[in-house]
Amino acid sequence: MKYGLSALVCFAIVAILVPILRKYAIRFGFVDRPNARKIHKAPVPLMGGAALYFGVVVTLFMFQGITPLSLTICIGGFILVVIGLIDDASKSRGADFPVWPRVIAYMAVAAIPLLFDIEIEGLSSPHGMIIFPHWLGIVSSIIWVFALINMINFIDGVDGLASGVSTLSSLTLFIAALFKQQYPTALLAVILVAACAAFLFYNFYPARIFMGDAGATFLGYALAVTAVDGAFKSATLVTVAVPFLALGVPILDTAIVMLRRLLSGKGLHRADKLHTHHVLMKWGLTQIQTVSFIYLVAALFSLLSLVLLLALS
């Protein structure tokens, strides 16, 4: 009952906020303008990320109260949304925000879960818990969160892609958390499902609003924290694959793109059209066909992760 009600509340908040923020984004020219690297042909309002953040955080505090998990999402998410909105504001003026200040900020945000004792601690085995050295737990947690912040941002290049894939990933992490009786984590995951689903209604092709860097980085951060607080806890050497499969699409896409950039001698941080969705559209698929195909792949990854969890737990 609690999960259904929290999901309904979050869905309603995001669904109500998005049209309001869209109206103000248009009024003040806060829009993503087309360029040679982008697919859309006309300016699209930004600020969707603010609606996602507000809906998730308000609902989480309403149903979970002030906890280490809710504070982690609130504080880290707030920093990312502010940075993202600054970046999005630059886009609306036809400029790009410098990369390295964002990288440094993302690294700092990736360390915030550690302040609330949310970190990868080790692996369970038939002989007990294999505890990582403290430094390894810290490093692996920061790398995981930093990577997901960027990975979700990377796939946000086609209408409805990041929001749809995040919906499937959140749903998978929700089911996994319920199975492992990690109820606070399950609450966060189902709230993310609702927020992403509500936003997807406005973001699917043809998108009426974008989440921007503010929304994509926040979703990446929230999904990473959900996995660390849930799927990675008490994971075995085999079931540690569950969160990697649940987030398989952004992970695989990023790995392929980084390899291509290395082989071509391009900077790893430089934006291009090497992502999976770009390649699929280059092959002749429409935006809807491209997104639908990637949804299918994400669903298969999610199903495989749950089968693995059930079979080996």
Summary of the structure (lengths in Angstrom):
residues: 313
radius of gyration: 18.5
end to end distance: 25.8
largest distance: 61.8
contacts: 1133
relative contact order: 0.15
helix: 70%
strand: 4%
